[in-house]
Amino acid sequence: MISSTTQQHAPGYPDASQWRYYIYFPLIMLGVSIGLLILGKRTPVVLFVTMWSLQLVIVLPFILAYAGGV
């Protein structure tokens, strides 16, 4: 879908903010999840739970905005 739109040379599509929001942010969150999975047994429980909770708090508003809200 994106490739057909870029082939039409639509102005401003996709712009840098869309790349950050729809591509880079999910990839960073995936990296954090994989890091937590790999380092889970070596990480102190308090730090693990804190990182997991922060990730959940950050992802929920992202998903609501990504999906167009409630």
N, C-alpha and C positions, 0 to 999 in steps of 0.2 A: 504494500500500500504506500509506504513512504517513497519507495523507488519510483513508482509511477508519478507521484506528485512532484518529486524533484526533477524528473524528466520533463515535466511540463513547465519547469522554471517558475513555479509559484513564488512570488516575492515574499521573503521573510519566513519561508517554511522549509524545514524546521529551523527555528532560531536557537540561539545558544541557551536560552532559559528553558526551552522545551527539552533539549538534550540533557541539561543538568537534572531536570525534574523527572523525566521519564526513563532515562538511561543510566546516568551516573549515580544518582541517589539509590536506586534499587540495587545496582552492582555493589556499591559501598556497603549497603545493609546486608547483602548476601555474603560479602567478605567478612563482616563482623560476625555473622551467624556461623560461618565455617570456622572462623578463629575461635569462637566460643566452644564449638563442638570439638575441635582439636585440642584446645587447651583446658577443657572443662575439668579434667581430673587433676590438673596441676594448679588450677586457679583456686584461691581461697573461696569458700562458699559465699561469703558476704559479697566479695567482688563479682563473682559469677551472677548472683541473684540481682545485684545492682545493675550490671551491664545488660542482663536479660530484660529487666524491668524498664530501663531507659530505652532499650530498643523497641519494646512494645509500645511505650508511650509515644515514641517518635513515629512509628509505623502506622498507628491507628489514624491520626489526622491525615497522613499521607494517603492512605487508602480511601478515606472519605472524599478527599479532594480529587484523587485520581479517578474515582468512579463517578464523580459528579455530585457528591453530597448525598444526603439522606433522601 
